[in-house]
Amino acid sequence: MSTQHINLQIDGMTCQACASRIEKVLNKKDFVANASVNFAGETAQVEYDDAQTTPEELMQIIQKTGFQAAIKTTALPEMQPENANLWRNHWRTWLLLALAAPFMLGMAGMLFGSHALMPPAWLQIALASIVQLWLAIPFYKSAIASVRGGLANMDVLVSIGTLAIYLYSIGMVLAGYSVHHVYFEAGVMVIAFVSLGKFLEERTKRGSLNSLGLMMQLTPRQVTVLRGNQWQPEKLENVQIGDTLRAVQGERIAADGVVIAGEAWADESHLTGESQPVYKTAGSKVLAGSILSGSVDYRAEQLGSNTLLGDMMNALADAQGSKAPIARLADKAAAVFVPTVLAIAALTFIATWAITGSATKALVHAVAVLVVACPCALGLATPAAIMAGMGVAVRHGVWFKNAAAMEQAGHIDTVVLDKTGTLTQGKPDIAAIWTAPNISEDTLFQAAAAVEQHAAHPLAKAIVSHAAERGIAIPTATQPETEAGAGLQAQVDGIGLVKVGKPDFANLDVHAIWGDGQPENERSEFQQNEQSELRQNNADDIWRIEQPETIADNIWRIASLVAVSINGEAAGAFALADPLKPDSAEAIARLHAHSISVYILSGDNTATVSHIAAQLGIDAAHAHGNQSPRSKADFIAQLKAQGRNVAMVGDGINDAPALALADVGFAVRGSTDIAEHSADAVLVRQSVNQLADGIFIARATLKNIKQNLFFAFIYNILGIPLAAFGLLTPVIAGAMMAMSSVSVLGNALRLKKFQAR
């Protein structure tokens, strides 16, 4: 058995009950492991056994249920104009509104106690017959298919209600009653308003909730490609990996690639959430969708859905098509809602007739109940908010893999962070420098860099890199020799024999740096001596040190120490450590401000982890070093056992068990494949600040969902009794029902303006 996953586009759904019915039919099949239908996104995600069925058979099952299905491609489609063909496809709506106009005029007159403006009986019959016997046919087809599928939808309510009042009015006319005893206007107006509501709903969804459509615009369809020795315009679909492309001022990058020539500033905020442009020159990586200030030639390495932008679009499409756990509430309600409403309508009819003795009043009240109870808003409450929230999260560089992950992120009250690569840069940097008397820093860098050029260790690369950044000329080193486990030595032109490595190897007494065993006056003199100094390299940015004299010793004790000797005498030393990312402290402060507890779990030694925690304002009791993958997972299990909702952030294979066990696992972009696979979300910019953004956006989305559900439930709860007691006419009920979905969508759209703080 091989389980496959397929995304299907579903056409013809009119409410959440439709989505529930498709799910019910598919999940009854033995070869379907799981089926989830998203009403707002008009998609279905199906996991099936490919040994027993095919995508074609699945689509046929859906078609027999009364809907149209097609395989949803993940390739980048052609961008369509906003709401293209929408007005044309809704010609029935405009015809219905035109036919309803005479009734609207007549009803306006009735408000002033006059029936003179109401059309004559023959015209009412003609207009109503056109509507009920022709324009309402899609409602009847949907209703019949729904009943056959074993679950009634909103079209059942509309069809039964309007057809009943139409047939009743025809009966009144044939019986010789006056025009005052017919209600043709109610059936016509209800169908017209319901159709208008569907139009407004679709227009709102297409125009505002579809983040994918906006992303498609980020990739140019026409590019400039080098063919032979000539630059030629070419369609993007004709570009191959390895082709050389050119992008000039104001254009967007069409593919992920590497700059060959030129220079420019690239705005990559659509992927990273970072508003600051990034400088690009030869050798720099460029990302599809980036807009340039400058001009570059670049080699295409990834195209279409394989680019980072394409990957994000596919991830967003999958996430928006998924279903949040809170949506189960709407599903359960919708499954019993329509049958319940039919029962209430029947009871309303019987009770009203019994109390008033008027079959006319009874019918009108029953129809109003049927119309006002339409569960459209209920079905849109959750997916509309999820779709909008997903779009906001993506713009902030947070990719939730599914709706459940986003919903769960809204409940997070505890965050557990890996250190290396998450809070820190993940590579060593020089944190402090000590030089012996009569040795300048430039001389120390010359000697050390000349020797370290022959080493491949990350510490060596950091020293050489810093020397280059300072513009120091690195002399030639000859006769390099490596002493295993100790260091490297070589003859350096103009300097002599230089040894770089462990303190003992370079004849360095570390106590001279630490100050151990020295009288306080000698130690102070040592620290103030201009020729024997302890310097912090960018201390405020890297370590955020407020008291260098106190913290300096800590740096030397916890950092990797690289000592240097010249001709047998200790010349100096470098303290190298993994520096904090620039925004780590800000991110922790934001989390604390929102009452979110923060822990650090790291495989690094406890002293280093404690030092990092101190710089970030994290309680020492929340900082744990020497953690194995198992102990990380066990720690998260303990937090969850305490009733906490835990998010884990990591990037390595050793973080995978903890990422999988956490309520929501966040992997930073560029993590190991195992880490990204185990996580529920991805942070594109590799920043804990993005984690904070994601949690706050998720909280806002969850709040929006609850608001939508409240509005949907309160609408039905209040509307049904009012209709049953005759306080709502079918026409007013139809108008309210039509606008309810638009109200829910409008509330969801407020998320687009959300600013994570």
Secondary structure, DSSP 8 states (H G I E B T S, - for coil): --EEEEEEEEE---SHHHHHHHHHHHHTSTTEEEEEEETTTTEEEEEEETTT--HHHHHHHHHHTT-EEEE---S------TTTTHHHHTHHHHHHHHHHHHHHHHHHHHTTT--TTS--HHHHHHHHHHIIIIITHHHHHHHHHHHHTT---HHHHHHHHHHHHHHHHHHHHHTT--GGG--HHHHHHHHHHHHHHHHHHHHHIIIII-HHHHHHTTS-SEEEEEETTEEEEEEGGG--TT-EEEE-TT-B--SEEEEEEEEEEEE-HHHH---S-EEE-TT-EE-TT-EEEEEEEEEEEE-GGGSHHHHHHHHHHHHHHS--TTHHHHHHHHHHHHHHHHHHHHHHHHHHHHHH--HHHHHHHHHHHHHHT--HHHHHHHHHHHHHHHHHHHHTTEEESSHHHHHHHTT--EEEE-STTTTB-SS-EEEEEEE-TT--HHHHHHHHHHHHTT--SHHHHHHHHHHHHTT-----EEEEEEETTTEEEEEETTTEEEEEESTTTTT--THHHH-TT--HHHHHHHHH-TTS-EEETTHHHHT--S-HHHHHHHHHHHSEEEEEEETTEEEEEEEEE--B-TTHHHHHHHHHHTT-EEEEE-SS-HHHHHHHHHHHT--GGGEE-S--HHHHHHHHHHHHHTT--EEEEE-SGGGHHHHHHSSEEEEETT--HHHHHH-SEEETT--HHHHHHHHHHHHHHHHHHHHHHHHHHHHHHHHHHHHHTT-S-HHHHHHHHHHHHHHHHHHHHGGGG----
